[in-house]
Amino acid sequence: MEKEVILDIKNLSVLTNERFLVKNVSFSVEEGDCVGIIGEDHSGKTSLIKTITGALPISDGQIHLFGKDIAKHPNSIDIGLCLDPPVFFKYQTVMQNFVYLCSLSGKVDKQKILFALNKFNLAHKMKKYVFFLSYYEKKLMALALAYINRPKLMILDEPFKGLPASSIQDMKDYIAELQENGTHVLIASRYYSPIENICNKFIFMEGRTVKSILNHEQCEKYSNENTFAFIEVKYPHYCGKLIIQKFGLDVKIFGRKILFEADEALTAEIVKFFTKNRISVHKAGYLNKKHERIFANLTPYFKEGNN
């Protein structure tokens, strides 16, 4: 039996001021999916989220939510959105924020508000000014606000960012409960490790487009392949050509990092070479984080003629 397609994105592009915010993105979210969108800052994650929710106009392509084209049926968008950082009126109380923000989308139901505040352990904070809340409590406010209308799709932008270690498991439990109650979840994260055991599908973004879509097994495969040394420089393409010419190594370009397979001694020699030639090396070392190793193994080798 085929699963219902909750969200279907085809060849999506968003172009503003002659600059792509999202470029030729395609993927789908099926019934029961919890999908992670992983990428560095400026990779296009937040722009993609804003486009799905209708906050950014579609330049090309289509987004279908529960079978409806959101460009033609903007009022059919049933999405709970928690952006990072969470933004509220800091000189109003938690309850005042909820009453006002709920009034923007329709009738204010204080019973629903109280239920959501209780759900996320915020009821005892309802008379507190937002200014005095912790970053984690503001994240819970955003979750509670989105939860009030029981959306069919919840999009969480960096839900684990800035959280103390003691609160990470609580956030994971909240996300698991949302799924158990029939809400489909889309999580944007810079890092793979916090969402590794939550999501069943992972979308890796780079350069404002989708680099690859992987499942758990594929993520493990790529993270266990080649381990790369790196140096981070201002002009990676130029420096990459120098490494090819001087040291005869195959290199990859990942942001401002030049990746290559070398031991510590050779890596130190490369750093020394650049320093001697007055080229600043910002960082050097080995890729240790799982998502970096996955990205590195997905990235094609750089050719000397490339720009």
N, C-alpha and C positions, 0 to 999 in steps of 0.2 A: 504493500500500500504506500502510495506516494505521500510524502509529508507536505503539509501546507506551506507555501512560501509566504513568509511574513513581510519581508522587505526585499525588493528586487531592484538593483541599481544596474543600469546598462549605459556604458560609454559616457559617463557623467563628466562634464567639464564645467568649471566656473572661471570666467575670465573677467577681471576688473582692471581698468586702467592699463590694458595691454599686458597684464601679468596673470598667469594661471595661479589660482588658489587651489584648484583641484583639476587634475588632467587625466581624462580618459579612464575613469575608475569604473570597474564592474565587479559586483559580488552580490550574493544573496544571503538572507538569513531565513532559515527554515524553522518550522515548528520544533521546539525543544532546544534550539541552539542558544548557546551563550558565546558571543563572538568578541574576540579581542582585537583591537586595532592598535598596532605597535609601530612607533616611529620616533625619531628624534624631534626636538623642537623645530618648527617650520617645515615639517614633512607633509603637512596637509591634513592632519587628524582633526583639528578643531574646525577648520573650514569645511571639511566633509560633514561633520556633525551639524554645523549650522545650516548647511544646504539641505540635509535630510529633514530638519525641523522647519524649513521654509524661511529661515532668517537670511539666507543668501540666495540670489536668483540663479536659476539654472541657465547656463549659456548653451549647453548642448547635452544630449542624452536624456534619460528618463529615470524617475524614481517612482516605483509603485509600492504603496503601503497597503497590505491586505487587498491587493488587486486593483487599487485605485491610483490613478496618476495624480500625484500631489500638486502638480502644476495646474491641472484642470479642476481638482477638487481640494483646494487648500483647507477647507473647513473639516475635511475628513481626517486630518492629521491627529492621531491619538498617541501622543508620545510624551513621556515624562523625561525632562532634561535636567541634568545636574552638571552645570559647567564649573570649571576650575579657573580662578578662585570663585567661591560662592559669593554672590553680591546681594546684600540686603540693606535696608535703611538702618544704619548703625545707631541712630539716636531715637529709634522707636523700639518698643518691646517686641519680643518674639511673637506674641499674640497679635499685636497691631500690624506687624509685617504680614502675618498669615491672612488676617481679615482683609487687608488692602489688596494683597496679591491675588487672593481668591476672587475678590470682587471684579478683577479685570477680565476673568474668564467666565463669569456668570454669578449665580446665586451663592452667597456665603452661608455655609452650613457649619455652625460652630461645633456641632456634635462630631462631624467628620474631622474637623481640625483637632479637637481634643483627642480623638481616637488615634490620629496620626502622631500627635505629640507624645502620647503614652507609648505608642508602638516603638518610637525611637528614643525613649527615655529622656524626653525633653519637657514633660508636663510640669516639672518642678521649676523650669526655667521660663515659663510663659510670660511672667511679669518682669523678666530681666531685660535690660537694654542689650541689643545685639553687640554693641561696643564692648561689653564685658564678657562675651562668650569666647571660648577657645576656638581655634581653627577647626578642630574636629567637630565641635558642637555646631559650627556653621555648616559643615558638610552634612551633618545629620539633619539640620534644618532643610537643606536643599533636597535631601532624600525624602523627608516627611512631606514637604510641599508637593513633590512630584507624585508621592504615593496616594495623596488624598483622592485623586480622581481614578485611581486604579488603572493606569494606562496599560495597554496591551504590549507596548514596547517602551522600555526604559533605557535611556542613553546616559552613561556615566562617564564624565570627563575626568581622568586622573583621580579616581576615588581614594587611592592609597597615598597620594602625594602629601607630604607634610604630616602624616599621622605618626604618633608614637607607636612603638612596637606593640605595646599592650592593647592598642585599639585596632590593629590590623585584622586580627581574627574576628573581632566584633563586626567589622565592616563586611568581611567575607560571609559571616553568618546572616547578615541582613540581605546580602545579594542572593544567597542560597534560598532564603525564605521568599524573596520576590519571585524567584523561579518556581518554587513549589506552589505558589499561588497563581501560576499561569502567566506571569509577566515574562516576556522575552527580553533579554538583556544584551546590550552592546556596550563594551567597555573600551575607552581610549586610554592607552597607557604608554609612557615612554619606555617602561621596562617590562620584560617578559615574566620575570620571577614572581611578582605578586599575583598575577592572573593565571599562572601556569596550571594550577589545579582547579580553576574555576571554569575556564573556557574550553570548548571543544573544537573551536576553529580560530585560527590566528591569521590576521591580515597584516602583512608587513608593508609599511609605506615609506617611500623615500622619494624626494624630489617632487612631492605633491601628486604622486601616482602610486598605484599598487605594484609593489615589487614581486610579491608572491603571496599565495594563500596556502597555509599548511595546517595539517592536523597535528595531534600530539606526537605520533610516531615519526612524522617527517621532521618536526622540530628537534626531536632527540637525535635524529640522524644527522642533521646539519650542524647541531651544536657540538657533536662528537667528531666531526671531520677535522680538517686542518686547523691548527692553532697558529695564529699569525702574530708576529711582532709588529709594532707600529711606531712611526714617528708622526707627530702632529706639527704641521708647518702652515705658514700663511698662504703659500702658493703650491698646493700639492701636485698639480699637474706638471709644473716645471721641475719640481724636486723629484717627482717620480721618474721623469726622463733621465735625470742625473744618476739616480740609483741604477736604472737599467744600463746606462752607458758605463758607469764607473765600476759597478759591482756585479753586473751580469745577472741580476735577480729579476724574477717576474714579480710585478707589483700590482696591487689593486688600490683604487681610490675610494675611500669611504668618508664623505664629508671633507674635513681637512686632514684626515689621517691617511698616511701611505702605509699600506699593509704589505708584508713580505714574510717569507719563511726564513728565519735565521736564528742562530743561538745568541746568547747574551754577548759574547765576544764580538761577533760580527755586527750586532745592533749597536754596540758601543763604538765600533769603528765607523759606522755610518754617521752616528751623531757627531763624532769627532771631525769627520770630513766636512759636514755642513757648518759646524762651528768655526773650523779653520777658514772656510770660505765666506764667513760673515753672514751665514743664513741662520736665523733664529729657529731653534727647535723648542716648541712650547711644551711638549710632553713626549715621552718615549716609554715603551714597555711592551706588555703582552695583553691581548684581549682576553679578559677573564670573565666578563659578564656574558651570560648565556645568549641574550638577544644580540649582542655584538658579534659573537661567534657565528650565530645563524646568519646575520646580515653579511658578514665577511664571506661566508661560504656560498651565499647566493650571488655575490657581486662578481661580475666577469673580470678577467685580468685586463689591465690597462695596456694599451698599445702605444708605442713611442710616438706615433703620428697623431694621437688623439689630442684634442685641446684640453 
